[in-house]
Amino acid sequence: MQTARASASFDTFELTCLLWGGEDNVRQRSAAFKRVEKLLGTHDTTKLPRCYADTDRESLYEQGLHMGKVILEDMMRYNHDVFVSITPRYNLINASPFGHQGILFEPAIEHNGTEEQKAQWLPLAKSGKILGTYAQTELGHGSFVRGVETTATFDAEMDEFVIHSPTVSSTKFWPAGLGFSTTHGVVMAKLLVDGKDLGPHLFVMQLRCVEDGRPMPGIKMGDIGLKMGYNEADNGFASFNYVRIPRTQMLMAHSQLSSSGVYTKTPLRQKLSYSVMLLVRSKMAGVFTAQLAQAVTIATRYSVVREQGLGPQDAFANEASIMRYKSQHFRLLSLIAKSYAMHFASLACEDEYHMLREMQAHDDHDALPPVHALTAGMKAYVTGEAADGGEEARKLCGGHGYMNISGLPDILGALAGGATFEGENYVLWQQVGRYLLKQVDALQQGEAVDAQVQYLTSTGDLSTPCLASTSQFLDVSVQLSIYRHRAHCLVLKAHRCVRSSRKTPADAWNEHMMTIISASRAHMEYLVLESFVAVLARDMSPSLHAVLTHLCSLFALSTIINPRSVDALAFVETTNTKQGYLSTGQLDDIRALVNDLLEQLLPEAVALTDAWGFSDASLCSAIGMFDGNVYENVMKWVEQLPMNKRGGVPPKWGKYVDPILKGKNIRAKL
């Protein structure tokens, strides 16, 4: 491991600062992690982590409570936001029982509350005097917000709302902390005034007594049980039986209801009410990228240490590091490249979101449609790629990656949730597609289009094949042109299929849905590559620039020829059916260049994963620690497992094993 680490050609800390926003941020993050890990007792990695020893439902929840309390107190005491969107394990903060507090509950009030409402509720939340969750999803309704069944009926005589769950499917289901941990919630319900349904609105409700934690009268609550991941959090359910709240607890920044029942709203009320979802999606891209990077860090360190021989034709006469095998380092390095590409794209996405919020503060909402599409697309792309990449990283660790103590099953359980958190991915791909088709409509009508789709204004001949060859494919402008061409062709194809159909709009959309989704993916992959290329223009040392340039090229080119790539055939297609955009000879050139890039980047692999700055405690992996002592660390942890600390006495021997042995003796005598 020391040899592999020493082979890097660049300063790892310089790259760490580039990844996390500068030296000050890196040092603040590192200090926060060290403080929290010490308080949680996870800093001593010679000890088996509790998450591998105490694994029953209540023990895992208690660990989550401990972790949530520690990070909330650390943020308040040291005035930082390191753990607003992530836990000390780099899970999305939803893994904490208090996870919705800073990422959903407070933003929901900030985005949708009046100044008076914000002054009433936010100081209580920020000081920890109330703990909040965001209750939108119902047992029978997820991404389809208009389908929410929970009702908020206005009682003018009492100047109150009556919150009610009319059906089983209207039960609020999934919000983190809803089970047992939170005292208040921002609850989405249909507003009913004088028998008229005015659509879903947001209401602040007290869910539990602050003194003893018992549910408020008329509210039934509980935990939904074990999941594939996030078991430190009490994802819960809640149903309401005619619960009354004051009229003033409807969040009224974008719509108002007077005491006399007069309802008014801003033109963009519905879209503005969902703006908190844009915040979460913009954060998710960075969090899930970091978790993929964790999985790849574990797999890279393991691959350096693990030795294996007997390859084809005895490729290596003696056992050698499995990192030397092309299949191993192709898979690893392409995942490393993808994690960097997605990280830089996620930072660009967050910047776009923050600019939107600044514009909205001045009542300018023009950027809402493109940012909505961008956050939806980034969330769908990153969570899908991260889940697939995390599983690939597990496979790269062989049987050891199958052990819980490798840390990989826990990461995979967390990554698996990304496909459905805050919108199911194929629903979000369609939202991106809807935006793209509207942009083509605008273009054809002579109207201006948004900056992220300026490539659609190109007047070039899309039937012209790519003219690059050999080393020209290493030019980032050539790479961008390939991705841009692919996106342009697919977006126009999807638009033509849907808009020229003689079927109803709904039927046409359904018929061509996969074409729409292909166009959406191509659009996002172009933006991801564009973000990586933009980073290369920043000031950095020549050695780091060289490595990141190679990494960017590896991402761009390996995606084209990787057998695991989604919709790779679209790189070859053009509007000319007689000749493809890329020829078989050009694809062979790209394969050769990828092989060269792999050789150049192989000595950098450990440093590229070290640069993320993950602590051993955050990885929680016996096979992925910084020291590379895989086998020693595995045995230390295995020997501390509760089943192995019984002094050699087998568990349940007398109940199950001994009777079988005695039965065999009896049968033998017969």
C-alpha positions in Angstrom: 0.0 0.0 0.0 2.8 2.4 0.8 4.4 1.7 -2.6 1.2 2.3 -4.4 0.5 5.5 -2.5 4.1 6.8 -3.2 3.7 6.3 -6.9 1.4 9.3 -7.3 2.6 12.2 -9.4 0.5 14.9 -7.7 -0.1 16.4 -4.3 -3.1 14.6 -2.8 -4.0 17.4 -0.5 -4.2 19.9 -3.4 -6.8 17.6 -5.0 -8.7 17.3 -1.7 -8.9 21.0 -1.5 -10.3 21.2 -5.0 -12.9 18.6 -4.2 -14.2 20.1 -1.0 -14.0 23.9 -1.7 -10.6 25.0 -0.5 -8.2 24.4 2.4 -10.3 26.2 5.0 -13.3 23.9 4.2 -11.1 20.8 4.2 -9.7 21.6 7.7 -13.2 22.5 9.1 -14.6 19.2 7.7 -11.7 17.2 9.1 -12.0 18.8 12.5 -15.8 18.2 12.6 -15.4 14.5 11.6 -12.7 14.0 14.3 -14.7 15.5 17.0 -17.9 13.6 16.1 -16.1 10.3 15.6 -14.5 10.6 19.0 -17.8 11.3 20.7 -19.4 8.4 18.9 -16.5 6.0 19.8 -15.9 5.1 16.1 -12.4 6.7 16.0 -10.7 3.6 17.4 -10.9 1.3 14.4 -9.3 -1.6 16.2 -12.7 -2.1 17.8 -15.6 -3.8 16.0 -18.1 -1.0 15.2 -21.4 -1.2 17.0 -23.3 -1.4 13.7 -21.8 -4.9 13.2 -22.4 -6.1 16.7 -25.7 -4.6 17.9 -27.9 -5.3 14.9 -31.5 -5.6 16.2 -34.0 -2.9 15.2 -34.0 -1.0 18.4 -30.2 -1.1 18.8 -29.7 0.4 15.3 -32.3 3.1 16.0 -30.5 3.9 19.3 -27.2 4.3 17.4 -29.0 6.6 15.0 -30.3 8.7 17.9 -26.8 9.0 19.4 -25.3 10.0 16.1 -28.1 12.5 15.3 -27.7 14.1 18.8 -23.9 14.4 18.5 -23.9 16.0 15.0 -26.7 18.4 15.8 -24.9 19.6 18.9 -21.6 19.8 17.1 -23.1 22.0 14.4 -24.7 24.3 16.9 -21.7 24.5 19.1 -19.1 25.1 16.4 -21.5 26.9 14.0 -20.9 24.8 10.8 -23.1 23.0 8.3 -20.9 19.9 7.6 -23.7 17.5 8.7 -26.7 19.3 7.2 -26.9 16.9 4.3 -24.6 14.0 5.3 -24.0 11.8 8.3 -20.5 10.9 9.6 -20.7 7.8 7.4 -21.5 10.0 4.3 -25.1 8.7 4.1 -27.8 11.1 3.1 -28.8 12.8 6.3 -32.1 11.0 6.1 -30.2 8.2 7.8 -30.4 10.2 11.0 -33.7 10.2 13.0 -33.4 14.0 12.9 -32.3 14.1 9.2 -35.3 16.0 7.9 -34.6 18.9 10.3 -32.1 20.9 8.3 -32.6 19.5 4.8 -36.4 19.5 4.5 -38.3 20.8 7.6 -36.5 24.1 8.0 -36.2 24.7 4.2 -39.9 24.0 3.7 -40.6 26.8 6.2 -38.0 29.1 4.7 -39.2 28.6 1.2 -43.0 28.6 1.9 -43.6 30.5 5.1 -44.3 34.2 5.5 -41.9 36.4 7.4 -44.1 36.0 10.5 -44.2 32.2 10.2 -40.5 32.0 9.7 -39.9 34.2 12.8 -42.2 31.9 14.8 -40.9 28.5 13.7 -37.3 28.7 12.5 -35.7 29.9 15.8 -37.3 27.0 17.6 -36.0 24.5 15.0 -32.5 25.9 14.7 -32.1 25.9 18.5 -33.3 22.3 18.8 -36.4 23.2 20.8 -38.5 21.4 18.3 -37.4 18.6 15.9 -39.1 18.5 12.5 -39.8 16.2 9.6 -41.3 16.7 6.2 -44.4 14.5 5.6 -45.4 14.5 1.9 -45.2 10.8 0.8 -48.2 8.6 1.5 -48.6 4.9 1.6 -50.4 5.0 -1.8 -48.8 8.1 -3.3 -45.2 9.0 -3.9 -43.9 11.3 -6.6 -47.4 12.1 -7.8 -48.0 15.0 -5.4 -51.4 15.9 -6.9 -52.6 12.4 -5.7 -52.1 13.2 -2.0 -55.3 12.2 -0.1 -54.7 13.7 3.3 -57.2 16.6 3.7 -57.1 19.9 5.4 -60.7 21.2 5.7 -61.2 24.8 6.7 -63.6 25.4 9.6 -64.4 29.1 9.3 -66.3 29.2 12.5 -63.3 28.0 14.5 -60.7 29.6 12.2 -59.0 26.2 12.1 -58.0 23.4 9.7 -59.2 19.8 10.3 -56.4 17.5 9.2 -57.7 14.0 8.3 -56.5 10.7 6.7 -59.6 9.5 4.9 -58.2 6.2 3.7 -55.5 3.6 4.5 -53.5 4.8 1.4 -53.5 8.4 2.7 -51.4 7.4 5.7 -48.2 9.4 5.7 -45.4 6.8 5.1 -41.6 7.0 4.9 -40.5 10.3 6.3 -37.4 10.0 8.5 -38.0 10.6 12.2 -41.8 10.3 11.8 -41.8 7.0 13.7 -40.6 8.2 17.1 -38.1 11.1 17.0 -39.7 14.3 15.8 -42.1 16.6 17.5 -43.3 18.6 14.5 -43.8 18.2 10.8 -44.5 20.1 7.7 -47.4 18.1 6.4 -48.7 18.2 2.8 -52.5 17.9 2.5 -55.3 18.9 0.1 -56.8 22.2 1.1 -60.6 22.0 1.1 -62.6 25.3 1.5 -66.4 25.3 1.2 -66.2 21.9 -0.5 -63.7 23.1 -3.1 -60.4 21.2 -3.6 -57.7 23.9 -3.9 -54.9 21.3 -4.3 -52.0 20.3 -2.0 -50.7 22.8 0.5 -48.2 22.7 3.4 -49.1 22.9 7.1 -47.0 23.0 10.2 -48.3 20.5 12.8 -47.2 19.4 16.2 -47.0 15.6 16.1 -45.7 14.6 19.5 -45.7 16.1 23.0 -42.4 17.9 23.6 -42.4 16.8 27.2 -42.8 13.0 26.9 -42.8 12.2 23.1 -46.3 10.8 23.1 -48.3 11.4 19.9 -50.7 14.3 20.0 -54.4 13.4 20.3 -55.9 12.0 17.1 -52.5 11.1 15.6 -51.4 7.4 15.2 -47.7 7.0 14.6 -45.0 4.3 14.4 -41.9 2.8 12.7 -42.2 1.1 9.3 -39.5 -1.6 10.2 -36.2 -2.7 8.7 -35.2 -1.5 5.2 -32.3 -2.3 2.9 -30.4 0.6 4.5 -30.9 3.7 6.7 -31.9 1.5 9.6 -30.5 4.1 12.1 -33.5 6.2 11.2 -37.1 5.6 12.2 -38.8 6.0 8.9 -42.4 6.2 10.0 -46.1 6.4 9.4 -48.7 8.7 10.7 -52.5 9.0 10.2 -54.7 11.8 11.4 -58.2 11.5 12.8 -59.8 14.9 12.5 -56.8 16.8 14.1 -57.4 20.5 14.5 -54.7 23.2 14.0 -54.9 27.0 13.7 -55.4 28.5 10.3 -52.2 30.4 10.7 -50.2 27.1 10.5 -50.8 26.8 6.8 -47.6 28.1 5.2 -48.8 31.2 3.3 -45.9 32.7 1.4 -47.3 31.7 -2.0 -51.0 31.2 -1.1 -53.2 32.8 1.6 -56.4 32.0 3.2 -58.1 34.7 5.3 -60.2 34.1 8.4 -63.3 34.7 6.2 -62.3 31.9 3.8 -61.0 34.1 1.0 -58.2 32.3 -0.9 -55.5 34.0 -3.0 -52.3 32.7 -4.5 -49.3 33.7 -6.6 -49.3 32.6 -10.3 -46.5 30.1 -9.7 -47.8 28.8 -6.3 -47.7 25.1 -7.1 -44.2 25.1 -8.5 -42.8 27.4 -5.8 -44.3 25.1 -3.1 -42.2 22.2 -4.4 -39.0 24.3 -4.5 -37.8 22.4 -1.4 -37.6 19.3 -3.5 -35.2 21.0 -5.8 -32.9 21.7 -2.8 -32.9 18.0 -1.7 -32.3 16.8 -5.3 -29.4 19.2 -5.7 -27.8 17.8 -2.5 -28.5 14.2 -3.3 -26.2 14.2 -6.4 -23.2 15.2 -4.2 -24.0 12.8 -1.4 -24.6 9.7 -3.6 -21.4 10.5 -5.6 -19.5 10.6 -2.3 -20.9 7.2 -1.4 -19.8 5.8 -4.7 -16.4 7.2 -4.1 -16.3 5.5 -0.7 -17.1 2.1 -2.3 -14.5 2.7 -4.9 -11.9 3.7 -2.3 -12.5 0.5 -0.4 -12.3 -1.6 -3.6 -9.1 0.2 -4.7 -7.3 -0.3 -1.4 -8.4 -3.9 -1.3 -7.2 -4.5 -4.9 -3.7 -3.2 -4.2 -3.3 -5.7 -1.3 -5.2 -8.7 -2.6 -3.1 -11.1 -4.6 -4.2 -13.8 -7.1 -2.5 -15.9 -9.7 -3.3 -18.5 -12.3 -4.6 -16.1 -14.9 -4.9 -17.1 -18.6 -1.8 -18.9 -19.8 -0.3 -18.3 -16.3 -0.2 -14.5 -17.0 1.5 -14.0 -13.7 3.6 -17.0 -12.6 3.3 -16.1 -9.0 0.4 -14.4 -7.2 0.2 -10.7 -8.0 -1.9 -7.8 -6.9 -5.3 -8.1 -8.6 -4.9 -4.4 -9.5 -2.5 -5.5 -12.3 -5.3 -7.4 -14.1 -6.8 -5.2 -16.9 -10.3 -6.2 -16.0 -9.8 -5.0 -12.5 -8.2 -1.7 -13.1 -10.4 -0.9 -16.1 -13.5 -1.3 -13.9 -11.9 0.6 -10.9 -10.4 3.5 -12.8 -13.5 4.0 -15.0 -15.5 4.2 -11.7 -13.0 6.6 -10.2 -13.3 8.8 -13.3 -17.1 8.7 -13.1 -17.1 9.6 -9.4 -15.0 12.7 -10.1 -17.2 13.7 -13.1 -20.4 13.4 -11.1 -18.9 15.3 -8.2 -17.9 18.3 -10.3 -21.3 18.2 -12.0 -23.1 18.0 -8.6 -21.2 21.2 -7.5 -22.3 22.9 -10.7 -25.8 21.8 -10.0 -25.7 23.2 -6.5 -24.4 26.5 -7.9 -27.3 26.7 -10.3 -29.7 26.1 -7.4 -28.2 28.8 -5.3 -28.4 31.3 -8.2 -32.1 30.4 -8.6 -32.7 31.2 -4.9 -30.9 34.5 -5.2 -33.1 35.4 -8.2 -36.3 34.2 -6.4 -35.4 36.5 -3.5 -35.9 39.3 -6.0 -39.2 37.8 -7.3 -37.4 36.5 -10.5 -38.5 32.9 -11.2 -37.3 32.6 -14.8 -34.6 30.0 -13.9 -37.1 27.7 -12.2 -37.8 25.4 -15.2 -34.2 24.8 -16.2 -33.1 24.3 -12.6 -36.0 21.9 -12.0 -34.9 19.9 -15.0 -31.2 20.0 -14.0 -31.8 18.9 -10.4 -34.2 16.1 -11.5 -31.7 14.9 -14.2 -28.7 15.0 -11.9 -30.6 13.1 -9.2 -31.7 10.4 -11.6 -28.3 10.1 -13.3 -26.2 10.1 -10.2 -28.3 7.8 -8.1 -28.6 5.3 -10.9 -24.9 5.3 -11.7 -23.9 5.3 -8.1 -26.0 2.3 -7.3 -24.7 0.3 -10.2 -21.1 1.4 -9.6 -21.3 0.5 -5.9 -22.4 -3.0 -6.8 -19.5 -3.2 -9.3 -17.1 -2.1 -6.5 -18.4 -4.8 -4.2 -17.9 -7.5 -6.9 -14.3 -6.2 -7.4 -13.6 -7.3 -3.8 -14.7 -10.8 -4.4 -16.1 -12.8 -1.5 -14.7 -10.3 1.1 -16.9 -7.6 -0.4 -19.9 -9.8 0.6 -19.1 -9.5 4.3 -20.9 -6.8 6.2 -17.7 -5.7 7.8 -16.3 -4.8 4.4 -18.6 -1.8 4.7 -19.9 -2.4 1.1 -23.3 -4.0 1.9 -24.2 -1.0 4.1 -23.1 1.5 1.3 -25.1 -0.6 -1.2 -28.2 -0.5 1.0 -27.9 3.2 1.2 -27.3 3.7 -2.6 -30.2 1.4 -3.5 -32.6 3.9 -2.0 -31.5 6.7 -4.3 -33.5 5.4 -7.2 -36.8 6.2 -5.4 -35.9 8.9 -2.8 -37.4 12.3 -3.7 -38.9 11.0 -7.0 -38.5 7.7 -8.7 -35.8 8.0 -11.4 -37.9 7.1 -14.4 -40.4 9.6 -13.4 -37.7 12.2 -13.1 -36.2 11.3 -16.5 -39.6 12.1 -18.0 -39.6 15.5 -16.3 -36.3 16.2 -17.9 -37.7 15.0 -21.3 -40.8 17.2 -20.9 -38.5 20.2 -20.4 -36.3 19.3 -23.4 -39.3 19.0 -25.7 -40.6 22.3 -24.6 -37.3 23.9 -25.4 -37.4 22.5 -28.9 -40.9 23.8 -29.2 -39.6 27.3 -28.2 -36.7 27.0 -30.6 -39.0 26.1 -33.6 -41.2 29.1 -32.7 -38.2 31.5 -32.9 -37.9 32.0 -29.1 -34.8 32.0 -27.0 -33.8 28.8 -25.2 -32.1 28.2 -21.9 -28.3 28.2 -21.5 -28.1 24.5 -20.7 -29.7 23.6 -24.1 -27.8 26.1 -26.3 -26.4 23.1 -28.2 -29.9 22.7 -29.7 -29.4 26.0 -31.6 -26.5 24.5 -33.7 -27.2 24.7 -37.4 -24.6 22.1 -38.3 -25.4 19.0 -40.3 -26.2 16.2 -37.8 -25.7 13.6 -40.5 -22.0 14.4 -40.8 -19.9 11.7 -39.2 -17.1 12.5 -36.7 -13.8 13.2 -38.4 -11.5 12.7 -35.5 -8.9 9.9 -35.3 -6.3 8.4 -33.0 -5.0 10.9 -30.4 -7.5 13.6 -31.5 -10.0 11.9 -29.3 -8.0 13.1 -26.3 -8.9 16.6 -27.2 -11.7 17.6 -24.7 -13.4 19.7 -27.5 -13.7 16.6 -29.6 -15.1 14.6 -26.6 -17.6 17.4 -26.0 -18.6 17.4 -29.6 -19.3 13.7 -29.5 -21.5 14.0 -26.4 -23.2 17.1 -27.8 -24.0 15.5 -31.1 -25.5 12.5 -29.4 -27.7 14.6 -27.1 -28.8 16.8 -30.0 -29.8 13.9 -32.2 -31.7 12.1 -29.5 -33.6 15.2 -28.3 -34.7 16.1 -31.8 -35.6 12.4 -32.4 -37.8 12.3 -29.3 -39.4 15.6 -30.2 -40.2 14.4 -33.7 -41.6 11.1 -32.5 -43.9 12.7 -29.9 -45.0 15.9 -31.7 -45.7 14.2 -35.1 -47.7 11.3 -33.6 -51.3 11.1 -34.5 -52.1 9.6 -31.2 -53.3 11.5 -28.2 -50.5 13.4 -26.4 -50.6 10.9 -23.5 -50.5 7.9 -25.8 -47.7 9.3 -27.9 -45.7 10.1 -24.8 -46.2 6.5 -23.5 -45.3 5.0 -26.8 -42.0 6.9 -27.2 -41.2 7.0 -23.5 -37.9 5.1 -23.8 -36.7 7.4 -26.6 -37.5 10.3 -24.4 -35.6 8.8 -21.5 -32.6 8.1 -23.8 -32.6 11.7 -24.8 -32.8 12.9 -21.2 -29.8 10.6 -20.3 -27.8 11.9 -23.2 -28.5 15.5 -22.2 -27.3 14.9 -18.7 -24.2 13.0 -19.7 -23.2 15.9 -21.9 -23.7 18.3 -19.0 -21.7 16.1 -16.7 -18.8 16.0 -19.1 -19.1 19.7 -19.7 -18.7 20.3 -15.9 -15.6 18.2 -15.7 -14.0 20.0 -18.7 -14.8 23.4 -17.0 -12.8 22.3 -13.9 -9.8 21.8 -16.0 -9.7 25.5 -16.7 -9.1 26.3 -13.0 -5.7 27.2 -11.5 -3.9 24.2 -10.3 -0.4 22.6 -10.4 0.7 21.2 -13.8 1.0 17.7 -12.2 -2.6 17.8 -10.9 -3.9 19.2 -14.2 -2.3 16.4 -16.1 -3.9 13.7 -14.0 -7.3 15.3 -14.1 -7.1 15.8 -17.8 -6.4 12.0 -18.2 -9.2 11.2 -15.8 -11.6 13.4 -17.7 -10.6 11.7 -21.0 -11.0 8.3 -19.3 -14.6 9.2 -18.2 -15.5 10.5 -21.7 -13.9 7.7 -23.7 -14.6 4.7 -21.5 -18.3 5.6 -21.3 -18.4 5.2 -25.1 -16.8 1.7 -25.2 -17.6 0.3 -21.8 -19.9 -2.8 -22.2 -21.8 -1.7 -19.1 -22.7 1.7 -20.4 -26.3 2.5 -20.8 -27.4 3.3 -24.4 -23.8 3.4 -25.7 -25.1 2.6 -29.2 -26.5 6.2 -29.4 -22.9 7.5 -29.6 -22.6 5.8 -33.0 -26.0 6.8 -34.4 -26.6 9.9 -36.6 -29.5 11.2 -38.6 -27.9 9.6 -41.6 -28.9 5.9 -41.7 -26.2 4.9 -44.2 -23.2 5.9 -42.1 -22.7 6.0 -38.4 -21.3 9.0 -36.5 -18.4 6.8 -35.2 -16.9 4.1 -37.3 -15.6 0.7 -36.1 -12.1 2.0 -36.8 -12.7 5.1 -34.6 -14.1 2.9 -31.8 -10.9 0.8 -32.0 -8.9 4.0 -31.7 -10.9 4.9 -28.6 -10.3 1.5 -27.1 -6.5 1.8 -27.6 -6.5 5.3 -26.1 -8.5 4.0 -23.0 -5.8 1.3 -22.6 -3.1 4.0 -22.7 -5.0 6.1 -20.2 -5.4 3.2 -17.8 -1.6 2.6 -17.8 -1.0 6.3 -17.1 -3.6 6.5 -14.3 -2.8 3.1 -12.6 0.0 4.6 -10.5 -2.4 7.4 -9.4 -5.3 5.2 -8.3 -4.7 5.1 -4.6 -3.9 8.8 -4.4 -7.1 9.6 -6.4 -9.2 7.8 -3.8 -7.2 9.1 -0.9 -7.9 12.6 -2.1 -11.5 12.3 -1.0 -10.3 12.4 2.5 -12.5 9.7 3.9 -11.6 8.7 7.5 -11.4 5.0 8.3 -14.4 5.5 10.7 -16.5 6.9 7.9 -15.7 4.0 5.6 -16.4 1.5 8.4 -14.6 -1.2 6.4 -12.2 -3.8 7.6 -10.9 -4.3 4.0 -10.6 -0.6 3.1 -8.6 1.1 5.8 -5.9 3.5 5.0 -3.1 1.2 6.3 -4.0 -1.5 3.9 -3.7 -4.2 6.5 -6.7 -6.1 5.2 -6.3 -9.5 6.7 -5.2 -8.2 10.1 -8.1 -5.8 10.3 -10.6 -8.5 9.2 -9.5 -10.9 11.9 -9.5 -8.2 14.6 -13.2 -7.4 13.9 -14.3 -11.0 13.3 -12.9 -12.1 16.6 -14.9 -9.4 18.4 -18.3 -10.5 16.9 -20.8 -11.4 19.7 -21.1 -15.0 18.5 -17.3 -15.4 18.8 -17.0 -14.1 22.3 -18.7 -17.1 24.1 -15.5 -18.8 25.1 -15.8 -21.5 22.4 -19.3 -22.6 23.5 -21.4 -22.9 20.3 -24.7 -21.1 20.5 -27.9 -23.3 20.6 -25.7 -26.4 20.5 -27.8 -28.2 23.1 -31.1 -27.3 21.4 -30.4 -28.2 17.8 -27.0 -29.8 17.2 -26.7 -32.2 20.1 -30.1 -33.9 19.4 -29.1 -34.6 15.8 -25.9 -36.2 17.0 -27.7 -38.3 19.5 -30.3 -39.2 17.0 -27.6 -40.5 14.7 -26.3 -42.7 17.5 -29.7 -44.2 18.1 -30.2 -44.9 14.4 -26.8 -46.5 14.2 -27.8 -48.9 16.9 -31.0 -49.8 15.1 
